[in-house]
Amino acid sequence: MYSEIIKIIEGGLKKDFKKVHSYAKLLADKFREEGDEKMANLILNLLNQKMTNSITLDELVSQVPVDQDSRMNILDVYIPESTPNSLVLSSIVQGKIESFINSISHRQELLKHGVISTSTLLLYGAPGVGKTSIAKYISEQTGLPLVVARLDAIVSSLLGNTAKNIRKIFEYADSKPCILFLDEFDAIAKSRDDKFELGELKRVINSLLQNIDAFSQNNILIAATNHAELLDKAIWRRFNTVIEVSIPSQEDTASLIKLFLKGFDTDFLDDKKKLDKIAELVSGKSPSDIKAILHRAITQSIIEKEKLITFQEVLIEVYDFEHHSKYSVDELVKYLDDNGVAKTQIAEKLDISIRQVRNKLHEN
């Protein structure tokens, strides 16, 4: 409750009524959760006297700032779904994410005891490992909109505008209850020791650091990067939670396969030997790549009017993904045979005769 009160005061001093309205409504919800219906209704009645409509998604989007040079929106707004999506992460990463969510949930209690806890999270790891999915998951678990900074629009052709864009982003996110998400963070947070960077870009980083310091006192900030080694040293100190998101283990890969195929009938999810074989073949790939492979298998099965997503169809998509469609039928036949697909199934799937399958395997 204390952070909402602080935000209401800040909004009042700046004559930012939308900010006052947003946080006052959040404060009313907190009173209602604690059983103080009378105080909740009193706040809502005061708001209704001053403003007849609340902030809607349309208003959130219409208020999004733009780059002065390109006129592109520099933010996207993600509204959390009522039913949170599932995540498959290692137990260590999952524990850290849940701890971060709990720190957000208990901010009021911590403030009550005089503990100022900043809610800042830095995610780093290879492309496609799930950093953006984690940010959306946190948004869904907390019920707060995710304000996603568009780095392609933030970095303006006019360097002076880049610092202005950064300020606009933080001012927008500071004016309403939300989570600010800075993806591809290294694009604006590169080390100031980089001899190839211009002085103006180094001043942009200084501006970024100042904005993070001011924003993180009462707000929630998540940043993600594929290139942690490029970040300025001072950036790391701005985040009280830092998590490396890695390529999933083979065990987690099997869980991901089940998650991505949820709601579809298959002939292998209940067959541990076949499921483990697919998990082994895609082991070392990012969740994004695994999802792409399985979605191609789903698409192909729908096009071919198959009732099931078959083991052999997924194997074909794995092989195609690995070789970028540069392979012969002979090579594909051998691959399917090596991975346990019956010769009759190979013939049916590839629309060739059993004799052709046998001949190709004999030749190989």
LINHU-V759005 format. One record per pair of residues at least 24 apart in sequence whose ideal C-beta (glycine too) atoms are under 10 Angstrom apart, sorted by sequence separation. I is the first residue (numbers start at 1). GAP is how many residues later the second one is. D is the distance in whole Angstrom. If there is no record, write none. Layout:
I,GAP,D ; I,GAP,D
This chain:
3,24,10 ; 4,24,9 ; 97,24,8 ; 149,24,9 ; 208,24,9 ; 216,24,9 ; 254,24,8 ; 255,24,9 ; 293,24,5 ; 294,24,9 ; 296,24,8 ; 312,24,6 ; 315,24,6 ; 333,24,6 ; 337,24,6 ; 1,25,9 ; 2,25,10 ; 4,25,9 ; 96,25,9 ; 147,25,7 ; 162,25,10 ; 163,25,10 ; 209,25,6 ; 213,25,7 ; 251,25,10 ; 253,25,9 ; 254,25,4 ; 257,25,8 ; 292,25,9 ; 293,25,6 ; 296,25,8 ; 311,25,10 ; 315,25,9 ; 316,25,9 ; 333,25,10 ; 336,25,10 ; 1,26,6 ; 4,26,7 ; 21,26,6 ; 24,26,10 ; 97,26,9 ; 147,26,5 ; 162,26,7 ; 182,26,9 ; 205,26,10 ; 206,26,10 ; 208,26,10 ; 209,26,7 ; 212,26,5 ; 250,26,8 ; 253,26,4 ; 254,26,9 ; 256,26,9 ; 293,26,10 ; 315,26,7 ; 330,26,10 ; 333,26,10 ; 334,26,7 ; 338,26,10 ; 3,27,10 ; 4,27,10 ; 20,27,9 ; 24,27,10 ; 96,27,10 ; 205,27,6 ; 208,27,8 ; 212,27,9 ; 252,27,9 ; 253,27,8 ; 260,27,8 ; 293,27,8 ; 312,27,9 ; 329,27,9 ; 333,27,5 ; 334,27,6 ; 337,27,9 ; 145,28,10 ; 154,28,9 ; 206,28,9 ; 209,28,9 ; 251,28,8 ; 253,28,10 ; 254,28,10 ; 259,28,9 ; 266,28,10 ; 290,28,9 ; 293,28,5 ; 311,28,9 ; 312,28,9 ; 329,28,10 ; 332,28,9 ; 333,28,6 ; 1,29,5 ; 21,29,8 ; 25,29,6 ; 147,29,8 ; 155,29,10 ; 205,29,8 ; 209,29,7 ; 250,29,5 ; 253,29,6 ; 254,29,10 ; 256,29,10 ; 292,29,7 ; 293,29,9 ; 311,29,8 ; 312,29,5 ; 330,29,9 ; 331,29,9 ; 334,29,9 ; 1,30,8 ; 20,30,9 ; 21,30,6 ; 25,30,8 ; 93,30,9 ; 154,30,10 ; 182,30,9 ; 202,30,9 ; 205,30,8 ; 208,30,9 ; 249,30,9 ; 250,30,6 ; 253,30,6 ; 256,30,10 ; 260,30,7 ; 264,30,9 ; 311,30,7 ; 312,30,9 ; 316,30,10 ; 330,30,5 ; 333,30,10 ; 334,30,5 ; 20,31,9 ; 145,31,8 ; 147,31,5 ; 148,31,9 ; 149,31,7 ; 151,31,8 ; 248,31,9 ; 252,31,10 ; 253,31,9 ; 256,31,6 ; 259,31,10 ; 260,31,5 ; 266,31,9 ; 290,31,9 ; 310,31,9 ; 315,31,10 ; 329,31,7 ; 330,31,9 ; 333,31,8 ; 21,32,10 ; 22,32,8 ; 93,32,9 ; 144,32,9 ; 145,32,8 ; 146,32,7 ; 147,32,7 ; 148,32,8 ; 149,32,7 ; 151,32,7 ; 152,32,9 ; 155,32,6 ; 180,32,10 ; 250,32,9 ; 251,32,10 ; 253,32,8 ; 259,32,9 ; 260,32,10 ; 266,32,10 ; 282,32,9 ; 289,32,7 ; 328,32,9 ; 1,33,9 ; 17,33,8 ; 18,33,9 ; 21,33,7 ; 22,33,6 ; 144,33,6 ; 145,33,5 ; 146,33,5 ; 147,33,5 ; 148,33,5 ; 149,33,5 ; 150,33,9 ; 151,33,5 ; 154,33,8 ; 155,33,7 ; 250,33,5 ; 257,33,7 ; 260,33,9 ; 261,33,6 ; 264,33,9 ; 278,33,7 ; 281,33,9 ; 285,33,9 ; 312,33,6 ; 316,33,7 ; 330,33,7 ; 331,33,8 ; 17,34,7 ; 21,34,7 ; 100,34,9 ; 104,34,8 ; 143,34,9 ; 144,34,5 ; 145,34,7 ; 146,34,8 ; 147,34,7 ; 148,34,8 ; 149,34,7 ; 150,34,9 ; 151,34,8 ; 154,34,6 ; 189,34,8 ; 248,34,10 ; 249,34,8 ; 250,34,9 ; 253,34,9 ; 256,34,6 ; 257,34,10 ; 260,34,5 ; 261,34,10 ; 264,34,6 ; 277,34,8 ; 281,34,7 ; 311,34,8 ; 312,34,7 ; 315,34,9 ; 316,34,9 ; 330,34,6 ; 8,35,10 ; 142,35,9 ; 144,35,5 ; 146,35,5 ; 147,35,10 ; 148,35,6 ; 149,35,9 ; 151,35,9 ; 152,35,8 ; 180,35,7 ; 188,35,10 ; 248,35,8 ; 249,35,10 ; 252,35,9 ; 256,35,8 ; 259,35,10 ; 260,35,7 ; 263,35,10 ; 266,35,9 ; 282,35,10 ; 310,35,8 ; 18,36,10 ; 19,36,10 ; 93,36,10 ; 101,36,9 ; 105,36,9 ; 142,36,10 ; 149,36,9 ; 151,36,4 ; 180,36,9 ; 189,36,8 ; 194,36,8 ; 247,36,9 ; 248,36,9 ; 257,36,9 ; 261,36,9 ; 265,36,10 ; 274,36,10 ; 275,36,9 ; 278,36,6 ; 282,36,6 ; 285,36,8 ; 312,36,9 ; 313,36,7 ; 18,37,6 ; 93,37,9 ; 97,37,6 ; 101,37,6 ; 104,37,9 ; 105,37,7 ; 142,37,7 ; 151,37,7 ; 163,37,9 ; 170,37,10 ; 174,37,9 ; 185,37,10 ; 186,37,9 ; 190,37,9 ; 247,37,6 ; 248,37,9 ; 253,37,7 ; 257,37,7 ; 260,37,10 ; 261,37,8 ; 264,37,8 ; 274,37,5 ; 277,37,10 ; 278,37,7 ; 281,37,5 ; 285,37,9 ; 312,37,5 ; 22,38,10 ; 96,38,10 ; 100,38,7 ; 104,38,6 ; 149,38,10 ; 162,38,8 ; 163,38,10 ; 166,38,7 ; 170,38,9 ; 173,38,10 ; 185,38,4 ; 186,38,9 ; 187,38,9 ; 189,38,10 ; 191,38,9 ; 194,38,9 ; 247,38,7 ; 248,38,8 ; 256,38,9 ; 260,38,9 ; 264,38,10 ; 273,38,10 ; 274,38,10 ; 277,38,8 ; 281,38,9 ; 312,38,9 ; 102,39,10 ; 139,39,9 ; 149,39,9 ; 159,39,7 ; 162,39,8 ; 165,39,9 ; 166,39,10 ; 169,39,10 ; 180,39,7 ; 181,39,9 ; 182,39,7 ; 183,39,9 ; 184,39,9 ; 185,39,6 ; 186,39,5 ; 191,39,6 ; 193,39,8 ; 247,39,6 ; 248,39,6 ; 267,39,10 ; 282,39,9 ; 310,39,8 ; 89,40,9 ; 94,40,10 ; 97,40,7 ; 98,40,10 ; 101,40,5 ; 104,40,8 ; 139,40,6 ; 159,40,10 ; 160,40,7 ; 163,40,7 ; 167,40,7 ; 170,40,9 ; 171,40,9 ; 174,40,8 ; 179,40,8 ; 180,40,7 ; 181,40,8 ; 182,40,7 ; 183,40,8 ; 184,40,7 ; 185,40,4 ; 186,40,7 ; 187,40,9 ; 190,40,5 ; 191,40,7 ; 192,40,5 ; 193,40,8 ; 246,40,10 ; 247,40,9 ; 267,40,10 ; 268,40,9 ; 269,40,9 ; 271,40,8 ; 274,40,9 ; 278,40,7 ; 281,40,10 ; 282,40,9 ; 18,41,8 ; 89,41,7 ; 93,41,8 ; 97,41,7 ; 100,41,10 ; 101,41,6 ; 138,41,7 ; 159,41,4 ; 162,41,9 ; 163,41,5 ; 166,41,6 ; 167,41,10 ; 170,41,4 ; 174,41,6 ; 178,41,8 ; 179,41,5 ; 180,41,5 ; 181,41,5 ; 182,41,4 ; 183,41,5 ; 184,41,7 ; 185,41,9 ; 186,41,4 ; 189,41,8 ; 190,41,7 ; 191,41,5 ; 192,41,9 ; 245,41,10 ; 265,41,10 ; 267,41,5 ; 268,41,8 ; 274,41,9 ; 277,41,10 ; 281,41,9 ; 18,42,10 ; 88,42,8 ; 100,42,10 ; 139,42,8 ; 158,42,10 ; 159,42,7 ; 162,42,5 ; 163,42,10 ; 165,42,10 ; 166,42,6 ; 169,42,8 ; 170,42,8 ; 173,42,7 ; 177,42,9 ; 178,42,8 ; 179,42,8 ; 180,42,7 ; 181,42,8 ; 182,42,7 ; 183,42,8 ; 184,42,7 ; 185,42,9 ; 186,42,8 ; 189,42,5 ; 190,42,7 ; 191,42,7 ; 192,42,8 ; 245,42,9 ; 247,42,10 ; 248,42,8 ; 265,42,7 ; 266,42,6 ; 267,42,8 ; 268,42,8 ; 269,42,10 ; 87,43,7 ; 98,43,9 ; 136,43,10 ; 138,43,9 ; 160,43,9 ; 163,43,9 ; 164,43,9 ; 167,43,9 ; 171,43,10 ; 176,43,10 ; 177,43,9 ; 179,43,6 ; 180,43,9 ; 181,43,7 ; 182,43,9 ; 183,43,10 ; 184,43,9 ; 185,43,9 ; 186,43,9 ; 187,43,9 ; 189,43,6 ; 191,43,9 ; 192,43,10 ; 265,43,5 ; 266,43,4 ; 267,43,5 ; 268,43,4 ; 89,44,9 ; 97,44,9 ; 135,44,7 ; 159,44,8 ; 160,44,9 ; 163,44,4 ; 166,44,9 ; 167,44,6 ; 170,44,7 ; 171,44,9 ; 174,44,8 ; 186,44,4 ; 188,44,10 ; 191,44,9 ; 264,44,8 ; 265,44,7 ; 266,44,7 ; 267,44,6 ; 268,44,9 ; 18,45,8 ; 88,45,10 ; 89,45,8 ; 135,45,10 ; 136,45,9 ; 159,45,7 ; 162,45,8 ; 163,45,8 ; 166,45,6 ; 170,45,5 ; 174,45,6 ; 185,45,9 ; 186,45,6 ; 189,45,9 ; 190,45,9 ; 264,45,5 ; 266,45,8 ; 267,45,9 ; 268,45,10 ; 304,45,10 ; 87,46,6 ; 135,46,5 ; 155,46,9 ; 162,46,9 ; 166,46,10 ; 169,46,9 ; 170,46,10 ; 173,46,7 ; 185,46,7 ; 186,46,9 ; 189,46,5 ; 267,46,9 ; 268,46,7 ; 86,47,10 ; 87,47,7 ; 134,47,10 ; 135,47,10 ; 163,47,10 ; 173,47,9 ; 188,47,10 ; 189,47,10 ; 266,47,9 ; 267,47,10 ; 268,47,10 ; 85,48,7 ; 89,48,9 ; 135,48,8 ; 156,48,10 ; 163,48,9 ; 173,48,8 ; 261,48,6 ; 266,48,8 ; 87,49,9 ; 132,49,8 ; 155,49,9 ; 170,49,9 ; 186,49,9 ; 189,49,9 ; 87,50,5 ; 131,50,10 ; 154,50,10 ; 185,50,8 ; 85,51,7 ; 86,51,8 ; 87,51,10 ; 132,51,6 ; 170,51,9 ; 84,52,9 ; 85,52,6 ; 131,52,7 ; 132,52,10 ; 84,53,7 ; 87,53,10 ; 131,53,10 ; 261,53,9 ; 78,54,10 ; 84,54,10 ; 87,54,10 ; 131,54,10 ; 281,54,10 ; 81,55,9 ; 84,55,9 ; 85,55,6 ; 80,56,7 ; 84,56,4 ; 78,57,9 ; 80,57,9 ; 83,57,8 ; 84,57,6 ; 127,57,10 ; 257,57,9 ; 78,58,6 ; 80,58,9 ; 81,58,9 ; 82,58,9 ; 84,58,10 ; 121,58,9 ; 123,58,10 ; 281,58,7 ; 80,59,5 ; 81,59,6 ; 84,59,10 ; 280,59,9 ; 79,60,8 ; 80,60,4 ; 119,60,9 ; 120,60,10 ; 121,60,10 ; 122,60,9 ; 123,60,9 ; 78,61,6 ; 79,61,10 ; 80,61,8 ; 82,61,9 ; 124,61,9 ; 278,61,9 ; 78,62,9 ; 80,62,8 ; 123,62,9 ; 124,62,9 ; 277,62,6 ; 80,63,6 ; 122,63,8 ; 277,63,7 ; 79,64,10 ; 80,64,7 ; 79,65,10 ; 80,65,7 ; 274,65,9 ; 79,66,5 ; 80,66,7 ; 274,66,7 ; 78,67,7 ; 79,67,8 ; 122,67,10 ; 273,67,8 ; 274,67,10 ; 77,68,6 ; 78,68,4 ; 77,69,7 ; 78,69,8 ; 76,70,9 ; 77,70,6 ; 78,70,6 ; 76,71,8 ; 77,71,7 ; 75,72,6 ; 76,72,5 ; 75,73,7 ; 76,73,8 ; 147,73,10 ; 34,74,10 ; 75,74,6 ; 76,74,6 ; 146,74,10 ; 148,74,10 ; 149,74,9 ; 74,75,7 ; 75,75,6 ; 104,75,9 ; 74,76,5 ; 144,76,7 ; 146,76,8 ; 73,77,7 ; 74,77,9 ; 76,77,10 ; 30,78,7 ; 72,78,7 ; 74,78,9 ; 75,78,9 ; 142,78,8 ; 74,79,5 ; 75,79,9 ; 72,80,8 ; 73,80,7 ; 74,80,5 ; 72,81,4 ; 74,81,10 ; 139,81,9 ; 70,82,9 ; 71,82,9 ; 72,82,9 ; 74,82,9 ; 138,82,8 ; 64,83,9 ; 67,83,9 ; 70,83,6 ; 139,83,9 ; 69,84,9 ; 72,84,9 ; 138,84,7 ; 60,85,7 ; 67,85,10 ; 64,86,10 ; 67,86,5 ; 70,86,7 ; 60,87,9 ; 66,87,8 ; 67,87,7 ; 69,87,5 ; 70,87,8 ; 135,87,5 ; 57,88,8 ; 65,88,10 ; 67,88,9 ; 68,88,7 ; 69,88,6 ; 70,88,10 ; 134,88,8 ; 135,88,9 ; 67,89,6 ; 69,89,5 ; 135,89,7 ; 55,90,10 ; 67,90,9 ; 68,90,8 ; 74,90,10 ; 75,90,10 ; 132,90,10 ; 134,90,8 ; 67,91,9 ; 69,91,10 ; 70,91,9 ; 74,91,5 ; 131,91,9 ; 68,92,10 ; 69,92,5 ; 74,92,9 ; 120,92,8 ; 131,92,9 ; 132,92,7 ; 68,93,5 ; 69,93,10 ; 72,93,10 ; 75,93,8 ; 131,93,4 ; 67,94,6 ; 74,94,7 ; 75,94,6 ; 118,94,10 ; 130,94,10 ; 131,94,8 ; 67,95,9 ; 69,95,10 ; 74,95,6 ; 77,95,10 ; 118,95,10 ; 120,95,9 ; 129,95,10 ; 131,95,8 ; 68,96,7 ; 69,96,9 ; 120,96,5 ; 67,97,9 ; 68,97,8 ; 75,97,6 ; 118,97,10 ; 119,97,8 ; 129,97,9 ; 67,98,6 ; 74,98,9 ; 75,98,8 ; 118,98,5 ; 128,98,9 ; 65,99,9 ; 66,99,9 ; 77,99,10 ; 80,99,9 ; 118,99,7 ; 119,99,9 ; 120,99,9 ; 121,99,8 ; 122,99,9 ; 123,99,7 ; 124,99,9 ; 125,99,8 ; 127,99,5 ; 65,100,8 ; 68,100,9 ; 78,100,10 ; 118,100,9 ; 119,100,7 ; 120,100,8 ; 121,100,7 ; 122,100,8 ; 123,100,7 ; 124,100,7 ; 125,100,9 ; 126,100,6 ; 127,100,10 ; 67,101,9 ; 77,101,8 ; 78,101,9 ; 116,101,7 ; 118,101,9 ; 119,101,4 ; 120,101,5 ; 121,101,5 ; 122,101,5 ; 123,101,4 ; 124,101,5 ; 125,101,7 ; 126,101,10 ; 65,102,9 ; 66,102,8 ; 116,102,9 ; 118,102,9 ; 119,102,7 ; 120,102,8 ; 121,102,7 ; 122,102,8 ; 123,102,8 ; 124,102,8 ; 4,103,10 ; 5,103,10 ; 65,103,4 ; 78,103,8 ; 118,103,8 ; 119,103,9 ; 120,103,8 ; 121,103,9 ; 122,103,8 ; 124,103,8 ; 125,103,8 ; 3,104,6 ; 4,104,8 ; 64,104,9 ; 65,104,7 ; 124,104,4 ; 2,105,8 ; 3,105,7 ; 6,105,9 ; 64,105,10 ; 75,105,9 ; 76,105,9 ; 123,105,10 ; 124,105,9 ; 1,106,9 ; 2,106,6 ; 5,106,9 ; 65,106,8 ; 75,106,10 ; 122,106,8 ; 1,107,5 ; 2,107,9 ; 3,107,10 ; 65,107,6 ; 76,107,10 ; 111,107,10 ; 124,107,8 ; 1,108,9 ; 2,108,9 ; 3,108,6 ; 64,108,7 ; 2,109,4 ; 63,109,7 ; 122,109,8 ; 134,109,8 ; 1,110,8 ; 2,110,6 ; 1,111,8 ; 107,111,9 ; 134,111,7 ; 2,112,10 ; 60,112,9 ; 63,112,8 ; 124,112,10 ; 131,112,9 ; 133,112,9 ; 3,113,10 ; 63,113,9 ; 107,113,9 ; 122,113,8 ; 2,114,10 ; 29,114,10 ; 122,114,7 ; 131,114,6 ; 129,115,9 ; 130,115,6 ; 3,116,10 ; 60,116,7 ; 104,116,6 ; 122,116,8 ; 123,116,9 ; 129,116,5 ; 130,116,10 ; 59,117,10 ; 103,117,10 ; 122,117,4 ; 128,117,10 ; 129,117,7 ; 26,118,9 ; 60,118,9 ; 120,118,6 ; 121,118,6 ; 122,118,9 ; 123,118,9 ; 124,118,7 ; 125,118,8 ; 126,118,10 ; 129,118,6 ; 130,118,9 ; 120,119,5 ; 121,119,8 ; 122,119,7 ; 123,119,8 ; 124,119,8 ; 125,119,6 ; 126,119,8 ; 128,119,9 ; 129,119,8 ; 55,120,10 ; 100,120,9 ; 118,120,9 ; 119,120,10 ; 120,120,5 ; 121,120,5 ; 122,120,5 ; 123,120,5 ; 124,120,6 ; 125,120,4 ; 126,120,8 ; 55,121,7 ; 118,121,9 ; 119,121,8 ; 120,121,7 ; 121,121,8 ; 122,121,7 ; 123,121,8 ; 124,121,7 ; 125,121,6 ; 126,121,7 ; 55,122,10 ; 100,122,9 ; 118,122,5 ; 119,122,8 ; 120,122,9 ; 121,122,7 ; 122,122,10 ; 123,122,6 ; 125,122,8 ; 117,123,8 ; 118,123,9 ; 130,126,9 ; 103,137,8 ; 103,138,8 ; 100,140,9 ; 100,141,5 ; 99,142,8 ; 100,143,8 ; 97,144,9 ; 96,145,7 ; 96,146,9 ; 97,146,7 ; 96,147,5 ; 29,148,10 ; 96,148,10 ; 97,148,10 ; 26,150,9 ; 93,150,6 ; 26,151,5 ; 92,151,9 ; 93,151,8 ; 23,152,9 ; 25,152,9 ; 92,152,10 ; 93,152,6 ; 22,153,8 ; 23,153,8 ; 93,153,8 ; 22,154,4 ; 23,154,6 ; 89,154,9 ; 92,154,10 ; 133,154,8 ; 16,155,10 ; 19,155,8 ; 20,155,10 ; 21,155,9 ; 22,155,6 ; 90,155,9 ; 93,155,10 ; 133,155,9 ; 19,156,4 ; 22,156,9 ; 89,156,7 ; 90,156,7 ; 130,156,8 ; 132,156,9 ; 14,157,10 ; 18,157,6 ; 19,157,6 ; 89,157,9 ; 128,157,8 ; 129,157,5 ; 130,157,5 ; 16,158,9 ; 18,158,7 ; 19,158,9 ; 90,158,7 ; 128,158,3 ; 129,158,6 ; 130,158,8 ; 133,158,10 ; 16,159,6 ; 89,159,8 ; 90,159,7 ; 93,159,10 ; 127,159,7 ; 128,159,6 ; 129,159,8 ; 14,160,10 ; 16,160,10 ; 88,160,7 ; 126,160,6 ; 128,160,3 ; 129,160,10 ; 14,161,9 ; 90,161,9 ; 91,161,9 ; 125,161,9 ; 127,161,7 ; 128,161,6 ; 130,161,10 ; 90,162,6 ; 126,162,10 ; 127,162,9 ; 128,162,9 ; 11,163,10 ; 88,163,10 ; 89,163,7 ; 128,163,9 ; 10,164,8 ; 11,164,7 ; 88,164,6 ; 128,164,9 ; 10,165,9 ; 11,165,10 ; 88,165,9 ; 88,166,9 ; 89,166,10 ; 7,167,8 ; 88,167,5 ; 89,167,10 ; 7,168,9 ; 88,168,5 ; 7,169,9 ; 86,169,9 ; 87,169,10 ; 88,169,9 ; 7,170,8 ; 86,170,10 ; 88,170,9 ; 88,171,6 ; 86,172,10 ; 87,172,9 ; 88,172,9 ; 4,173,8 ; 86,173,6 ; 3,174,10 ; 85,174,9 ; 86,176,8 ; 23,195,10 ; 89,198,9 ; 88,199,7 ; 87,200,9 ; 88,202,10 ; 10,208,8 ; 6,211,9 ; 7,211,6 ; 6,212,6 ; 7,212,9 ; 3,214,9 ; 4,214,9 ; 3,215,5 ; 2,216,9 ; 3,216,9
